[in-house]
Amino acid sequence: MNEPGAAPELLEEIADGVMTLTLNRPDKLNSFTPEMHALLRAALARAAEEPTVRVVLLTGAGRGFCAGQDLGARHPDSGGGAPDLGETIETLWNPMARAIRDLPKPVICAVNGVAAGAGANLALLCDIVLAAESARFIQSFAKLGLVPDSGGTWTMTHRLGEARAKALMLTGEPLPAPKAEEWGLIWRAVPDDKLMDEARALAAGFAQGPTFGYGLTKQAVHAAGHLSFDESLDLERDSQRRAGRSADYAEGVRAFMEKRSPVFTGEPS
């Protein structure tokens, strides 16, 4: 828990449809405590339910994005025997991973510095990842005798293929942001001093967009990894049926016919 008067471990701001969440333990490279887990999951739940929130922007304070889990309370020599890291994943990391993937709104991550361990995989859970050119993604688990978690084995393998995923995970070699972009692991690497401007501009665009349609698109893309081609066609049909009944579709058609910019509300109907 925070000390009295201490800054919160997660900063939250909602403005113009954008919920900006900033991991705020810069002295610890924003490594996660149970408190930070609880704060982030609560914020994601609010984002899912609050219609005025149209997009989430996640970033970190200070010189790094996130170093993963704070291992201080999980030191094997702290007493009580070996810690149950599986419980940590089951109760903390996995629920957060599912909350980000399942959020029916775009989630942008602005990686402002090193993203290591579960911190790297947290970033990769987001829908669109921008990273400062100086940022690095490090699958540091092997250095501790551990297995990549927080969706890392799935995300890395699906985006990079088995050869690159294995090499990065087994060696723990840092992957610079420009190379991560080149390999298709992230959307874009941008100059450090332009990162937040680009991330905020992207978020502002999504905040004015057809939120319901964005959510359906996310679901279809996520499902494509395990569906057959015919099953994907069926899902596209069903999703398009729902999108076609939305207020945003009606507004989009009207705006097109009237040769003006649409004013989307993000509502399903």
C-alpha positions in Angstrom: 0.0 0.0 0.0 1.0 3.6 -0.5 2.5 5.5 2.4 0.3 8.4 3.6 0.7 11.4 1.3 2.6 9.3 -1.3 1.7 9.6 -5.0 -0.7 6.9 -6.2 0.9 4.0 -8.0 -1.4 4.6 -11.0 -2.3 8.0 -12.3 -5.7 8.3 -14.1 -7.0 11.1 -16.2 -10.2 11.2 -18.4 -10.5 14.0 -20.9 -12.3 14.2 -24.3 -13.1 10.5 -24.4 -9.5 9.3 -23.6 -8.7 7.6 -20.3 -4.9 8.0 -19.8 -3.4 5.6 -17.3 0.2 6.1 -16.2 2.1 3.5 -14.2 3.6 5.6 -11.4 6.5 3.9 -9.6 9.3 5.6 -11.5 11.9 4.9 -8.9 11.2 1.1 -9.3 10.9 1.3 -13.1 7.1 1.0 -12.6 7.3 -2.6 -11.4 4.0 -4.0 -10.3 2.8 -4.3 -6.7 -0.6 -5.9 -5.7 -1.8 -2.3 -5.2 -0.9 -1.3 -8.8 -2.6 -4.5 -10.1 -5.8 -3.6 -8.2 -5.7 0.0 -9.4 -5.2 -0.9 -13.1 -7.8 -3.6 -13.1 -10.3 -1.2 -11.5 -9.5 1.5 -14.0 -10.0 -1.0 -16.9 -13.3 -2.1 -15.5 -14.4 1.6 -15.4 -13.2 2.1 -19.0 -15.3 -0.9 -20.1 -18.5 0.4 -18.5 -18.2 4.2 -18.8 -19.6 5.3 -22.2 -17.7 8.6 -22.1 -14.5 6.6 -22.2 -13.8 5.8 -25.9 -10.2 4.7 -25.8 -7.5 3.9 -23.2 -3.9 5.2 -23.4 -1.4 3.3 -21.2 2.1 4.6 -20.5 4.7 4.8 -17.7 6.2 7.6 -15.6 10.0 8.3 -15.6 12.7 6.6 -17.7 11.0 3.2 -18.1 7.7 1.8 -19.1 7.6 -1.2 -16.8 10.0 -3.8 -15.3 7.3 -6.4 -14.6 6.5 -7.7 -11.2 8.2 -6.2 -8.1 10.1 -9.3 -6.8 10.7 -7.9 -3.3 7.8 -9.7 -1.7 8.5 -12.9 -3.7 12.1 -13.4 -2.8 12.7 -17.1 -2.1 14.8 -16.3 1.0 12.2 -14.0 2.6 10.8 -16.9 4.7 7.9 -19.2 4.3 9.4 -21.3 1.6 9.3 -20.9 -2.1 6.7 -18.4 -3.3 3.8 -19.6 -5.4 4.4 -17.6 -8.6 1.5 -19.5 -10.3 -0.9 -18.0 -7.8 0.6 -14.5 -8.6 -0.1 -15.1 -12.3 -3.6 -16.6 -11.7 -4.8 -13.9 -9.4 -3.0 -10.8 -10.7 -1.5 -11.0 -14.2 -3.9 -13.3 -16.0 -7.0 -11.3 -15.0 -5.3 -8.1 -16.1 -4.3 -9.7 -19.4 -7.8 -10.7 -20.1 -9.2 -7.3 -19.1 -7.0 -5.6 -21.7 -7.7 -8.1 -24.5 -11.5 -8.2 -23.8 -12.0 -4.4 -23.4 -14.4 -3.5 -26.2 -12.5 -0.3 -26.9 -9.1 0.4 -28.3 -6.1 0.3 -25.9 -3.0 2.2 -27.0 0.3 1.7 -25.2 3.0 4.3 -25.4 6.3 2.6 -24.3 8.4 5.4 -23.0 11.5 3.3 -22.0 12.5 -0.2 -21.2 9.8 -2.8 -21.0 11.0 -6.0 -19.3 9.5 -9.3 -18.3 5.8 -9.0 -17.7 6.1 -5.3 -18.4 7.0 -6.1 -22.0 4.2 -8.5 -22.3 1.8 -6.0 -20.7 2.6 -3.6 -23.5 2.2 -6.3 -26.2 -1.4 -7.0 -24.9 -2.5 -3.6 -26.0 -4.1 -3.1 -29.4 -1.7 -0.6 -30.8 1.8 -0.2 -29.4 3.9 2.9 -30.0 7.4 3.0 -28.6 10.2 5.5 -28.2 13.1 4.7 -30.4 15.3 4.3 -27.4 12.9 1.8 -25.8 13.8 -1.9 -25.6 11.6 -5.0 -25.1 13.3 -7.7 -22.9 12.0 -11.2 -22.2 14.1 -11.3 -19.0 12.4 -14.4 -17.5 15.2 -16.8 -18.4 17.7 -14.7 -16.4 15.7 -15.7 -13.3 15.0 -19.3 -14.3 11.4 -18.5 -15.1 8.9 -18.9 -18.0 7.5 -15.9 -19.9 4.0 -15.1 -18.7 1.3 -12.5 -19.0 0.5 -13.8 -22.5 4.1 -13.5 -23.7 4.5 -17.0 -25.1 1.3 -16.5 -27.1 1.8 -13.0 -28.3 5.5 -13.4 -29.2 4.9 -16.6 -31.1 1.9 -15.4 -33.0 3.6 -12.1 -34.0 7.1 -13.2 -34.6 7.0 -16.9 -35.3 8.6 -19.7 -33.3 12.2 -19.1 -34.2 12.4 -15.4 -33.2 10.1 -16.0 -30.2 12.2 -18.8 -28.8 15.5 -16.9 -29.3 14.3 -13.8 -27.6 12.8 -15.7 -24.7 15.7 -18.1 -24.2 18.5 -15.6 -24.5 16.8 -12.6 -22.9 18.4 -10.4 -25.5 17.0 -6.9 -25.6 15.0 -6.1 -28.7 15.3 -2.4 -29.7 12.0 -0.6 -30.6 13.0 0.0 -34.3 13.7 -3.7 -34.7 10.5 -4.6 -32.9 8.6 -2.4 -35.5 10.5 -4.0 -38.4 9.6 -7.5 -37.2 6.0 -6.6 -36.7 5.9 -6.9 -32.9 4.7 -3.3 -32.4 3.0 -0.8 -34.6 5.6 2.0 -34.7 8.8 3.3 -33.2 8.9 7.1 -33.0 11.5 9.6 -31.8 11.5 9.9 -28.1 10.4 13.5 -28.0 7.5 12.7 -30.3 6.1 9.6 -28.5 3.4 11.2 -26.3 2.3 13.7 -29.0 1.8 10.8 -31.5 0.1 8.6 -28.8 -2.3 11.4 -27.8 -3.1 12.2 -31.4 -3.9 8.6 -32.1 -6.0 8.4 -29.0 -7.9 11.6 -29.9 -8.8 10.1 -33.2 -10.1 6.9 -31.7 -12.1 8.9 -29.2 -14.1 10.4 -32.1 -14.5 7.1 -33.9 -17.1 4.3 -34.0 -16.3 2.7 -30.7 -18.8 -0.2 -31.1 -17.3 -1.1 -34.4 -13.8 -1.0 -33.0 -14.8 -3.4 -30.3 -16.3 -5.9 -32.9 -13.2 -5.6 -35.0 -11.0 -6.5 -32.0 -13.1 -9.5 -31.3 -12.8 -10.7 -34.9 -9.1 -10.3 -35.1 -8.5 -12.1 -31.8 -10.7 -15.0 -32.9 -8.9 -15.3 -36.2 -6.0 -17.1 -34.6 -8.1 -20.2 -33.8 -11.0 -20.0 -36.3 -11.0 -21.7 -39.7 -11.5 -19.5 -42.7 -15.2 -20.4 -43.0 -15.7 -19.7 -39.3 -14.1 -16.3 -39.7 -16.4 -15.6 -42.6 -19.3 -16.4 -40.4 -18.1 -14.3 -37.5 -17.6 -11.4 -39.9 -21.2 -11.8 -41.1 -22.5 -11.8 -37.6 -20.4 -8.9 -36.5 -21.3 -6.9 -39.6 -25.0 -7.5 -38.8 -24.5 -6.0 -35.4 -22.5 -3.1 -36.7 -25.0 -2.4 -39.4 -27.7 -1.9 -36.7 -25.6 0.7 -34.8 -26.2 4.4 -34.6 -22.6 4.9 -35.8 -23.3 3.1 -39.1 -26.4 5.2 -39.7 -24.4 8.4 -39.0 -21.5 7.2 -41.1 -23.8 6.7 -44.1 -25.6 10.0 -43.6 -22.3 11.9 -43.3 -20.9 10.2 -46.5 -24.0 11.1 -48.5 -24.0 14.7 -47.1 -20.2 15.0 -47.8 -19.4 15.9 -44.2 -17.4 14.4 -41.4 -19.3 11.9 -39.2 -20.1 12.6 -35.6 -19.9 9.2 -34.0 -21.2 8.5 -30.5 -19.8 5.1 -30.0 -23.1 3.7 -29.0 -24.3 0.2 -30.3 -27.7 1.5 -31.2 
